[in-house]
Amino acid sequence: MILFIILIIMILYIFLKSKKYSNDSFINYKPITITPQPMIYNSIIINSWFKTSLYWNIAENIKSIYPIDTNKISRGSLDNINLVEKFPNQLALVQQDILYDYIDNKPDSNIRLITTIGLEDITLIIPANSNIYSWSDLSNKNIGTLHKNSGSYYLLNKLKNTFNFPFNIKNLDAFNSKLIIDSFTNQNIDAFFIVVSNPNNTIKTLSQNYPIRIIGTKGLNTNITDMLLPYYKKSTIDTTDYKMSVINSINTYKTNICLICNKSFDSLESYILIKAIFTNFPYLTNNGDDYYKLQFLDFNPSYLYQNSDKIKLHDGVIKFFKEINIITDNPNPECLYKIGINKCNLTDINNNRLLI
């Protein structure tokens, strides 16, 4: 009798477990408790950035389709990287270039990539009455940016050292329009630098309360910048939504926002997470205000998979990508037509078919 009851309980458990993972939308997904060894975790934390940032909003949307307990504010990408390096229950959104440079310096890192999900622009803000018109005008100026562990500080310092710019870097406590205005007014800074998604509500508020201009990468040697920032893409900032005397498109560079985890993060969890992101991609890129939607306007779904050997994908992500044929060991070029559908089992190669 006891054996019969145990058998019934086991069958019921298997049935419920299979039902738990059968919801294609994952909107109401409820996880089983995962206890990887040697460290046990009962909650999953995602480290983002300040509230109202694209990082924060993306994390909130991921939290609504996947069982994350806490969306945690951080000082920036380097803090997020360090947390994921140490703790298996931590996820994080980070700036791509600082992540890849970190991996270059620590090839045995515990960090694994889940996906890229978002874009940011190199943005240099100056007072409208300033005599600064390009990066070449920054000599002996004070440039404000965020905390030393932020991607913005990291990139600004990298540009300063590479181009040997004789300007000073001043750290501000937050990306806040009042704080930036006060810093301009008190002449504590001559410009403010940030890597951020555009259009941006903070910059809009700033422009409505203080006359500004925006410089992207004007004055930076393009050849050197291309070599320095191989993971950035040439882009533009549309200043239409900002209150500025001259409305135009500003030339700049754009980088990706990466979602990362620890290599010890359970493979089942990362598999479910990446599947939830792919399944809910329209929701993730549209569930927000008008600016949030515009910030995803240039984000191509193909960016979800980064074809780079700089960083390893997590095991669960690899499993999912193989299932939908983004990753395949099949040499048949016609496997291209099965991407996103299922595994490629083609054996015969049709040499007459045009591949795009």
TORZA-336331 format. One record per residue (C-alpha): residue number from 0; residue in three letters; z, y, x. Coordinates in steps of 0.02 Angstrom, whole numbers, plus 50000, padded with zeros to 5 digits. Last residue first. Layout:
! residues N
   seq   type      up   north    east
   NUM    Ala       Z       Y       X
...
This chain:
! residues 356
   seq   type      up   north    east
   355    Ile   47554   51736   51040
   354    Leu   47487   51560   51073
   353    Leu   47306   51520   51031
   352    Arg   47276   51337   50991
   351    Asn   47141   51250   51091
   350    Asn   47257   51158   51210
   349    Asn   47337   51059   51071
   348    Ile   47481   50970   51159
   347    Asp   47539   50807   51084
   346    Thr   47726   50767   51083
   345    Leu   47803   50887   50958
   344    Asn   47989   50857   50922
   343    Cys   48040   51041   50922
   342    Lys   48213   51061   50847
   341    Asn   48222   51163   50689
   340    Ile   48159   51322   50606
   339    Gly   48209   51475   50708
   338    Ile   48075   51442   50838
   337    Lys   47958   51307   50774
   336    Tyr   47797   51400   50810
   335    Leu   47841   51423   50994
   334    Cys   47857   51234   51005
   333    Glu   47668   51245   51017
   332    Pro   47689   51268   51205
   331    Asn   47740   51084   51224
   330    Pro   47863   51076   51370
   329    Asn   48007   51011   51260
   328    Asp   48176   51052   51340
   327    Thr   48211   51179   51204
   326    Ile   48316   51337   51180
   325    Ile   48270   51451   51036
   324    Asn   48232   51289   50945
   323    Ile   48347   51316   50795
   322    Glu   48459   51170   50843
   321    Lys   48446   51211   51028
   320    Phe   48508   51388   50994
   319    Phe   48656   51317   50897
   318    Lys   48709   51199   51037
   317    Ile   48687   51336   51168
   316    Val   48801   51449   51065
   315    Gly   48934   51313   51058
   314    Asp   48926   51291   51247
   313    His   48948   51478   51282
   312    Leu   48798   51562   51360
   311    Lys   48805   51593   51546
   310    Ile   48781   51765   51620
   309    Lys   48651   51840   51735
   308    Asp   48520   51708   51698
   307    Ser   48444   51816   51563
   306    Asn   48347   51781   51404
   305    Gln   48469   51872   51290
   304    Tyr   48463   51803   51113
   303    Leu   48522   51923   50979
   302    Tyr   48396   52047   51050
   301    Ser   48259   51954   50955
   300    Pro   48331   52030   50795
   299    Asn   48263   52199   50856
   298    Phe   48391   52340   50860
   297    Asp   48294   52503   50847
   296    Leu   48359   52548   50673
   295    Phe   48534   52481   50708
   294    Gln   48610   52653   50740
   293    Leu   48517   52713   50585
   292    Lys   48615   52590   50477
   291    Tyr   48781   52648   50549
   290    Tyr   48729   52829   50523
   289    Asp   48694   52795   50339
   288    Asp   48866   52719   50312
   287    Gly   48905   52536   50341
   286    Asn   48854   52359   50295
   285    Asn   48673   52368   50351
   284    Thr   48662   52284   50522
   283    Leu   48794   52150   50493
   282    Tyr   48730   52113   50317
   281    Pro   48550   52091   50374
   280    Phe   48611   51977   50516
   279    Asn   48718   51867   50403
   278    Thr   48643   51698   50445
   277    Phe   48619   51741   50629
   276    Ile   48797   51808   50645
   275    Ala   48873   51662   50549
   274    Lys   48778   51538   50658
   273    Ile   48843   51627   50814
   272    Leu   49022   51616   50748
   271    Ile   49011   51436   50688
   270    Tyr   48948   51377   50858
   269    Ser   49077   51485   50948
   268    Glu   49216   51404   50845
   267    Leu   49152   51227   50870
   266    Ser   49141   51258   51057
   265    Asp   49325   51310   51068
   264    Phe   49352   51462   51178
   263    Ser   49384   51390   51350
   262    Lys   49233   51481   51424
   261    Asn   49313   51644   51367
   260    Cys   49216   51751   51243
   259    Ile   49084   51887   51240
   258    Leu   48991   51999   51116
   257    Cys   48873   52115   51209
   256    Ile   48824   52295   51167
   255    Asn   48651   52332   51235
   254    Thr   48587   52481   51334
   253    Lys   48477   52632   51297
   252    Tyr   48403   52758   51419
   251    Thr   48364   52941   51385
   250    Asn   48228   53061   51332
   249    Ile   48287   53187   51201
   248    Ser   48188   53202   51040
   247    Asn   48186   53374   50963
   246    Ile   48283   53502   50862
   245    Val   48315   53666   50952
   244    Ser   48455   53778   50887
   243    Met   48568   53627   50862
   242    Lys   48665   53563   50712
   241    Tyr   48646   53376   50740
   240    Asp   48557   53260   50619
   239    Thr   48384   53299   50689
   238    Thr   48441   53266   50868
   237    Asp   48336   53107   50888
   236    Ile   48392   53027   51050
   235    Thr   48252   52939   51144
   234    Ser   48229   52774   51235
   233    Lys   48189   52693   51400
   232    Lys   48274   52523   51407
   231    Tyr   48429   52479   51509
   230    Tyr   48458   52310   51590
   229    Pro   48378   52360   51756
   228    Leu   48489   52515   51772
   227    Leu   48490   52561   51957
   226    Met   48309   52508   51984
   225    Asp   48247   52606   51833
   224    Thr   48358   52754   51881
   223    Ile   48284   52759   52056
   222    Asn   48107   52762   51990
   221    Thr   48149   52887   51853
   220    Asn   48232   53015   51967
   219    Leu   48365   53093   51855
   218    Gly   48330   53274   51804
   217    Lys   48325   53240   51618
   216    Thr   48425   53083   51577
   215    Gly   48486   53129   51404
   214    Ile   48532   53310   51390
   213    Ile   48607   53370   51227
   212    Arg   48639   53551   51177
   211    Ile   48793   53621   51096
   210    Pro   48856   53761   50984
   209    Tyr   49032   53721   50922
   208    Asn   49094   53675   50749
   207    Gln   48944   53591   50669
   206    Ser   48887   53518   50836
   205    Leu   49056   53435   50863
   204    Thr   49056   53360   50688
   203    Lys   48882   53288   50720
   202    Ile   48936   53225   50892
   201    Thr   49084   53136   50811
   200    Asn   48974   53064   50672
   199    Asn   48847   52990   50791
   198    Pro   48660   52972   50775
   197    Asn   48659   52891   50900
   196    Ser   48759   52753   50983
   195    Val   48867   52798   51133
   194    Val   48869   52803   51322
   193    Ile   48967   52963   51353
   192    Phe   48960   53117   51462
   191    Phe   49038   53287   51423
   190    Ala   48986   53447   51510
   189    Asp   49065   53600   51592
   188    Ile   49244   53537   51582
   187    Asn   49415   53620   51589
   186    Gln   49332   53784   51538
   185    Asn   49467   53815   51406
   184    Thr   49331   53827   51273
   183    Phe   49240   53672   51336
   182    Ser   49400   53569   51344
   181    Asp   49454   53633   51173
   180    Ile   49284   53586   51100
   179    Ile   49294   53412   51179
   178    Leu   49470   53383   51110
   177    Lys   49418   53446   50938
   176    Ser   49265   53331   50935
   175    Asn   49361   53175   50986
   174    Phe   49304   53040   51105
   173    Ala   49478   53011   51174
   172    Asp   49600   53043   51314
   171    Leu   49481   53144   51422
   170    Asn   49450   53098   51604
   169    Lys   49376   53229   51720
   168    Ile   49238   53183   51843
   167    Asn   49194   53311   51977
   166    Phe   49016   53352   52028
   165    Pro   48930   53339   52197
   164    Phe   48794   53215   52143
   163    Asn   48756   53086   52277
   162    Phe   48618   53009   52171
   161    Thr   48692   52834   52182
   160    Asn   48874   52889   52190
   159    Lys   48864   53007   52041
   158    Leu   48760   52885   51939
   157    Lys   48886   52746   51967
   156    Asn   49031   52862   51924
   155    Leu   48945   52907   51761
   154    Leu   48910   52724   51725
   153    Tyr   49091   52668   51748
   152    Tyr   49161   52818   51656
   151    Ser   49052   52780   51506
   150    Gly   49089   52593   51513
   149    Ser   49272   52631   51491
   148    Asn   49410   52573   51609
   147    Lys   49423   52744   51692
   146    His   49457   52822   51523
   145    Leu   49328   52937   51442
   144    Thr   49210   53072   51504
   143    Gly   49215   53254   51558
   142    Ile   49102   53325   51691
   141    Asn   49170   53466   51798
   140    Lys   49031   53558   51890
   139    Asn   49009   53579   52078
   138    Ser   48825   53531   52065
   137    Leu   48776   53484   51887
   136    Asp   48610   53577   51879
   135    Ser   48507   53429   51944
   134    Trp   48566   53329   51793
   133    Ser   48465   53444   51681
   132    Tyr   48476   53609   51585
   131    Ile   48647   53673   51637
   130    Asn   48658   53862   51625
   129    Ser   48775   53841   51476
   128    Asn   48758   53943   51316
   127    Ala   48728   53789   51208
   126    Pro   48881   53701   51278
   125    Ile   48837   53532   51358
   124    Ile   48829   53352   51298
   123    Leu   48761   53211   51407
   122    Thr   48715   53051   51314
   121    Ile   48659   52884   51386
   120    Asp   48621   52789   51227
   119    Glu   48699   52635   51146
   118    Leu   48631   52479   51059
   117    Gly   48706   52340   50953
   116    Ile   48736   52153   50941
   115    Thr   48708   52051   51097
   114    Thr   48758   51869   51086
   113    Ile   48892   51740   51128
   112    Leu   48904   51766   51314
   111    Arg   49031   51675   51423
   110    Ile   49170   51742   51532
   109    Asn   49278   51627   51639
   108    Ser   49209   51707   51797
   107    Asp   49149   51601   51943
   106    Pro   49010   51726   51982
   105    Lys   49136   51867   52007
   104    Asn   49049   52018   52084
   103    Asp   48884   51984   51996
   102    Ile   48981   51941   51837
   101    Tyr   49065   52112   51840
   100    Asp   48897   52196   51867
    99    Tyr   48831   52103   51715
    98    Leu   48977   52157   51607
    97    Ile   48971   52339   51665
    96    Asp   48785   52341   51623
    95    Gln   48804   52262   51451
    94    Gln   48937   52374   51374
    93    Val   49070   52265   51294
    92    Leu   49122   52190   51127
    91    Ala   49264   52067   51146
    90    Leu   49331   51897   51093
    89    Gln   49504   51836   51140
    88    Asn   49582   51667   51097
    87    Pro   49544   51590   51268
    86    Phe   49641   51727   51361
    85    Lys   49622   51784   51541
    84    Glu   49438   51833   51567
    83    Val   49429   51891   51386
    82    Leu   49567   52017   51419
    81    Asn   49489   52079   51581
    80    Ile   49320   52104   51498
    79    Asn   49397   52205   51356
    78    Asp   49491   52318   51477
    77    Leu   49329   52343   51573
    76    Ser   49234   52383   51413
    75    Gly   49346   52523   51350
    74    Arg   49517   52593   51312
    73    Ser   49548   52463   51177
    72    Ile   49570   52454   50989
    71    Lys   49602   52279   50921
    70    Asn   49515   52200   50772
    69    Thr   49643   52067   50726
    68    Asp   49644   51900   50635
    67    Ile   49463   51847   50656
    66    Pro   49403   51714   50533
    65    Tyr   49215   51747   50526
    64    Ile   49110   51839   50398
    63    Ser   49224   51990   50366
    62    Lys   49286   51998   50545
    61    Ile   49105   52013   50604
    60    Asn   49090   52169   50495
    59    Glu   49251   52242   50563
    58    Ala   49196   52205   50742
    57    Ile   49030   52293   50711
    56    Asn   49124   52444   50643
    55    Trp   49242   52451   50791
    54    Tyr   49104   52436   50920
    53    Leu   48999   52567   50828
    52    Ser   49146   52686   50850
    51    Thr   49239   52744   50693
    50    Lys   49404   52678   50765
    49    Phe   49408   52673   50954
    48    Trp   49343   52519   51046
    47    Ser   49322   52331   51013
    46    Asn   49434   52186   51060
    45    Ile   49418   52039   50942
    44    Ile   49574   51932   50918
    43    Ile   49581   51751   50860
    42    Ser   49743   51675   50797
    41    Asn   49840   51513   50816
    40    Tyr   49809   51486   51000
    39    Ile   49860   51340   51111
    38    Met   49829   51343   51298
    37    Pro   49799   51181   51395
    36    Gln   49703   51131   51295
    35    Pro   49612   51193   51141
    34    Thr   49703   51202   50974
    33    Ile   49583   51246   50833
    32    Thr   49654   51274   50660
    31    Ile   49521   51241   50529
    30    Pro   49427   51394   50479
    29    Lys   49397   51478   50311
    28    Tyr   49222   51544   50278
    27    Asn   49203   51650   50124
    26    Ile   49050   51746   50186
    25    Phe   48992   51597   50289
    24    Ser   48821   51616   50206
    23    Asp   48772   51434   50231
    22    Asn   48934   51362   50161
    21    Ser   48937   51179   50218
    20    Tyr   49072   51198   50351
    19    Lys   49224   51180   50238
    18    Lys   49140   51048   50131
    17    Ser   49131   50931   50282
    16    Lys   49315   50961   50319
    15    Leu   49362   50931   50139
    14    Phe   49272   50764   50138
    13    Ile   49344   50709   50305
    12    Tyr   49520   50754   50247
    11    Leu   49497   50661   50081
    10    Ile   49437   50505   50173
     9    Met   49587   50514   50290
     8    Ile   49709   50537   50146
     7    Ile   49634   50388   50053
     6    Leu   49650   50278   50209
     5    Ile   49832   50331   50232
     4    Ile   49869   50286   50051
     3    Phe   49787   50114   50072
     2    Leu   49884   50082   50232
     1    Ile   50046   50122   50140
     0    Met   50000   50000   50000
